[in-house]
Amino acid sequence: MKRLIILGAGTAGTMMANHLQHELDTNEWEIQIIDERVEHHYQPGYLFLPFDIYQGS
């Protein structure tokens, strides 16, 4: 079995793992995500900050 390791379980890492899970043959590939944190907190609004979309009051 082939193993693909994704470093970082942030938004990009989890999105990539989800995308690749649908693209790769799961009988042939194992996807693992490695991150320094145990928990990942996702809020859709987090993406507003790096893309300069947030309009504060």
LOZAVO-450520 format. One line per 4 residues: number of its first residue (from 1); their letters; for each residue x, y, z of N, C-alpha, C, O, CB. Coordinates in Angstrom, 3 decimals, decimal comma. Glycine has a CB too. Layout:
BEGIN
NUM> a> X/Y/Z/X/Y/Z/X/Y/Z/X/Y/Z/X/Y/Z ~ ...
***
This chain:
BEGIN
1> mkrl> 0,849/-1,186/0,000/0,000/0,000/0,000/0,886/1,239/0,000/1,904/1,292/0,691/-0,961/0,004/1,225 ~ 0,487/2,221/-0,776/1,194/3,500/-0,823/0,655/4,397/0,277/-0,524/4,333/0,627/1,042/4,180/-2,216 ~ 1,536/5,238/0,820/1,135/6,133/1,907/1,442/7,569/1,512/2,558/7,882/1,097/1,857/5,762/3,234 ~ 0,451/8,438/1,643/0,610/9,861/1,390/0,475/10,579/2,721/-0,510/10,383/3,434/-0,437/10,384/0,348
5> iilg> 1,444/11,403/3,063/1,427/12,121/4,335/1,281/13,604/4,053/2,031/14,176/3,263/2,713/11,839/5,164 ~ 0,308/14,217/4,707/0,073/15,654/4,594/0,512/16,279/5,910/0,045/15,882/6,977/-1,441/15,981/4,273 ~ 1,412/17,258/5,835/1,881/17,953/7,024/1,027/19,188/7,250/0,992/20,094/6,417/3,374/18,333/6,893 ~ 0,342/19,215/8,381/-0,514/20,344/8,719/-1,979/20,004/8,564/-2,436/19,662/7,473/-0,172/21,535/7,863
9> agta> -2,713/20,099/9,655/-4,134/19,762/9,644/-5,007/21,008/9,698/-6,126/20,972/10,210/-4,466/18,846/10,812 ~ -4,488/22,109/9,167/-5,296/23,322/9,085/-6,311/23,198/7,960/-6,598/22,100/7,484/-4,405/24,560/8,869 ~ -6,837/24,306/7,553/-7,854/24,302/6,505/-7,323/23,688/5,212/-7,989/22,853/4,602/-8,348/25,721/6,243 ~ -6,130/24,097/4,795/-5,576/23,582/3,536/-5,282/22,086/3,622/-5,572/21,349/2,680/-4,297/24,341/3,170
13> gtmm> -4,711/21,627/4,735/-4,390/20,216/4,884/-5,620/19,324/4,880/-5,625/18,271/4,242/-3,623/20,001/6,149 ~ -6,661/19,741/5,587/-7,870/18,929/5,639/-8,617/18,968/4,300/-9,207/17,969/3,888/-8,784/19,413/6,772 ~ -8,591/20,125/3,622/-9,231/20,199/2,304/-8,497/19,306/1,297/-9,133/18,637/0,484/-9,263/21,662/1,798 ~ -7,169/19,296/1,350/-6,396/18,469/0,434/-6,649/16,986/0,710/-6,813/16,208/-0,230/-4,895/18,790/0,554
17> anhl> -6,683/16,587/1,969/-6,949/15,188/2,308/-8,332/14,769/1,811/-8,495/13,673/1,275/-6,840/14,970/3,832 ~ -9,310/15,625/1,986/-10,665/15,326/1,526/-10,701/15,194/0,007/-11,317/14,269/-0,521/-11,643/16,417/1,987 ~ -10,049/16,106/-0,689/-10,015/16,055/-2,159/-9,322/14,784/-2,638/-9,836/14,093/-3,517/-9,295/17,298/-2,729 ~ -8,160/14,471/-2,068/-7,403/13,305/-2,516/-8,109/11,992/-2,185/-7,956/11,004/-2,903/-6,024/13,314/-1,889
21> qhel> -8,880/11,982/-1,103/-9,625/10,773/-0,744/-10,592/10,387/-1,859/-10,838/9,204/-2,096/-10,393/10,982/0,577 ~ -11,133/11,383/-2,535/-12,076/11,116/-3,626/-11,369/10,821/-4,950/-11,965/10,232/-5,851/-13,013/12,302/-3,801 ~ -10,114/11,222/-5,071/-9,377/11,050/-6,322/-8,523/9,781/-6,361/-8,308/9,218/-7,434/-8,499/12,244/-6,552 ~ -8,038/9,327/-5,213/-7,125/8,183/-5,160/-7,878/6,896/-4,840/-8,900/6,922/-4,155/-6,026/8,422/-4,117
25> dtne> -7,378/5,794/-5,328/-7,945/4,478/-5,041/-7,639/4,129/-3,583/-6,476/3,955/-3,218/-7,374/3,385/-6,016 ~ -8,673/4,028/-2,754/-8,464/3,779/-1,319/-7,945/2,372/-1,036/-7,471/2,106/0,069/-9,763/4,000/-0,562 ~ -8,024/1,477/-1,998/-7,423/0,155/-1,832/-5,919/0,203/-2,062/-5,191/-0,712/-1,676/-8,068/-0,847/-2,789 ~ -5,463/1,278/-2,693/-4,055/1,407/-3,045/-3,328/2,471/-2,217/-2,114/2,392/-2,031/-3,929/1,733/-4,512
29> weiq> -4,076/3,474/-1,718/-3,482/4,608/-1,018/-4,016/4,752/0,401/-5,195/4,509/0,659/-3,735/5,884/-1,790 ~ -3,144/5,146/1,310/-3,512/5,510/2,678/-3,088/6,956/2,878/-1,931/7,303/2,637/-2,841/4,555/3,747 ~ -4,016/7,804/3,319/-3,734/9,225/3,539/-3,645/9,471/5,040/-4,545/9,101/5,794/-4,833/10,135/2,885 ~ -2,550/10,099/5,467/-2,371/10,462/6,868/-2,090/11,955/6,968/-1,400/12,530/6,126/-1,222/9,643/7,513
33> iide> -2,632/12,569/8,003/-2,373/13,980/8,270/-1,608/14,066/9,582/-2,005/13,466/10,581/-3,703/14,813/8,329 ~ -0,514/14,812/9,576/0,290/15,002/10,775/0,261/16,489/11,134/0,498/17,350/10,288/1,762/14,495/10,561 ~ -0,032/16,768/12,389/-0,072/18,155/12,857/0,443/18,203/14,285/0,374/17,211/15,012/-1,514/18,743/12,768 ~ 0,956/19,348/14,682/1,475/19,497/16,039/0,359/19,642/17,077/0,595/19,482/18,275/2,399/20,701/16,108
37> rveh> -0,820/19,937/16,627/-1,953/20,115/17,546/-2,873/18,891/17,518/-2,960/18,182/16,515/-2,752/21,388/17,179 ~ -3,543/18,666/18,624/-4,469/17,542/18,720/-5,825/17,914/18,125/-6,500/17,064/17,543/-4,630/17,100/20,186 ~ -6,229/19,176/18,266/-7,536/19,625/17,792/-7,379/20,654/16,682/-6,405/21,404/16,633/-8,356/20,213/18,948 ~ -8,359/20,667/15,802/-8,418/21,692/14,753/-9,769/22,376/14,868/-10,807/21,716/14,827/-8,208/21,074/13,312
41> hyqp> -9,762/23,696/15,012/-11,000/24,470/15,102/-11,228/25,161/13,766/-10,398/25,949/13,313/-10,941/25,511/16,271 ~ -12,355/24,861/13,143/-12,664/25,463/11,848/-13,871/26,372/11,979/-14,914/25,979/12,501/-12,920/24,379/10,781 ~ -13,711/27,580/11,502/-14,813/28,522/11,379/-14,740/29,090/9,971/-13,672/29,546/9,564/-14,745/29,658/12,475 ~ -15,821/29,085/9,216/-15,760/29,624/7,855/-15,219/31,052/7,809/-14,573/31,434/6,833/-17,135/29,587/7,225
45> gylf> -15,472/31,837/8,843/-15,001/33,222/8,883/-13,494/33,351/8,972/-12,959/34,418/8,674/-15,618/33,927/10,039 ~ -12,787/32,296/9,374/-11,326/32,362/9,450/-10,711/32,695/8,098/-9,639/33,299/8,044/-10,761/31,040/9,965 ~ -11,359/32,318/7,020/-10,820/32,590/5,693/-10,956/34,056/5,293/-10,299/34,501/4,351/-11,512/31,720/4,673 ~ -11,793/34,806/5,992/-11,957/36,218/5,652/-10,677/37,004/5,949/-10,373/37,967/5,244/-13,142/36,821/6,426
49> lpfd> -9,935/36,615/6,965/-8,751/37,377/7,364/-7,614/37,296/6,343/-7,147/38,343/5,895/-8,259/36,886/8,703 ~ -7,145/36,104/5,951/-6,017/36,087/5,011/-6,358/36,605/3,617/-5,470/37,033/2,881/-5,489/34,695/4,895 ~ -7,634/36,567/3,252/-8,024/37,040/1,927/-8,553/38,479/1,969/-9,087/38,979/0,979/-9,081/36,112/1,333 ~ -8,399/39,140/3,127/-8,754/40,553/3,302/-10,201/40,843/2,923/-10,499/41,847/2,276/-7,831/41,424/2,475
53> iyqg> -11,095/39,948/3,337/-12,513/40,127/3,057/-13,248/40,689/4,268/-14,326/41,269/4,133/-13,139/38,803/2,631 ~ -12,659/40,515/5,458/-13,311/40,917/6,702/-13,545/42,410/6,748/-12,630/43,196/6,504/-12,484/40,491/7,896 ~ -14,755/42,801/7,058/-15,117/44,223/7,208/-15,497/44,452/8,661/-16,651/44,244/9,035/-16,302/44,633/6,242 ~ -14,565/44,871/9,471/-14,825/45,130/10,895/-15,634/46,394/11,085/-15,671/47,263/10,213/-13,514/45,238/11,671
57> s> -16,289/46,487/12,245/-17,102/47,677/12,500/-16,316/48,734/13,233/-16,848/49,804/13,530/-18,339/47,316/13,294
***
